[in-house]
Amino acid sequence: MGTPIAIDIPHSLGKEGVRQRLDGGISRITEKIPGGGVVQHRWDGDTMHFTVTAMGQSIASTATVFADRVHAVVDLPAFLRLFAGKVKEMIEREAPKLLK
């Protein structure tokens, strides 16, 4: 079983503005991973489902867009749960940059 990390990222862009920013910037996640990786994503209503694959690990995540915030859940595999604190810090620091 994985270790979920949940965070809320405030915004004032409206739902469509957030969707455009996420679609245009989600692939930049791999820039933060040593050796790079691959990001796949799809939308289901207001929720973007995305998977980051790097270093032999896949991390399934969701980002649900609300009028005033994005609720993100990153499900770390057991192998990476030791790094959950560092991963959460990085998400809290970098995710708001996608919405600017």
N, C-alpha and C positions, 0 to 999 in steps of 0.2 A: 504494500500500500504506500502511496506517495504522501508527501507532506505539503498540504495546500498553504499558499501565501495569499492573503486577500488584502487589497488596498483600494481606497477610493481616491480618485484624482479629480479635483474640482476643475470646472471649465466654465466659460461664458460664450462658447462658440455656437450653441445650438446643436441639435443632433446631427444634421447634415454636415455642418462644419467639422464636427469631430470625426464622422465617418470618412470624409475626404482626407483629413490629416492622418488617420490611422491607415487608410489604404495606401497613401503615399509614403508613409514612414515606417511601416511595420518591418520591412526588410532591413532597416538600419540596426535592428537588434543584433544581427550577426557581427556588426562592427565592434561590439563589446565583448565578443567571445574570442579568446586566443585560438588561432587557427581557423576562425570563421565557422560557418554553419549554413543551414538551410531553413527558411521559414515558409510554411504553407499556411494560407488562411482562407476562410470562407465566412460569409455572413448568413445568419439565420435570424431574420427580423432585426432587432436592435443589438444582437449579440454577435460579436466576431469570435469565431473559434479559430485558434491558431496553434500550430505546433512548431517548436524550434528543435531542430535536430543538430547535434554537434557532439564531437568526441564520443560517438557511439551511444549517446543518450538522447531520448526524445522527451520533451517537456510539453505537455498539453496544457493549454491556457484558454481563458475566455476573457473578453472585455465587453461588458454590457454598458451601452450608452444610455444615460438618463439626461434630462434637460439641463442639469447642473453639475453632473459628475460622471465619471466612468468608473465602474466597479470592475476591477480586474482580479482574476483568480488564476494563480500559477500553481500547477500541481507538480511539485518536484518529485522525481523518482527517488526511491529509498537510497540509492547510491549518493545522491546529492543533498540529502537532508542535513548533513553536517554543516553544509554551507548555507542553510536557510536564512540565517541572519544577514549574511553578506549579500545574498541574492535580494532579499527584501530591501536592504539599504540602497542597492544599486537601482532597483525598480523605482523606489520612492524618489531617487535623485534624477533618474533619466526619463521616466515616463512623462512627467509634466512637459518636458522639452518637445515631445511629439505634438502637444496641444498648443504650442505657441506659434 
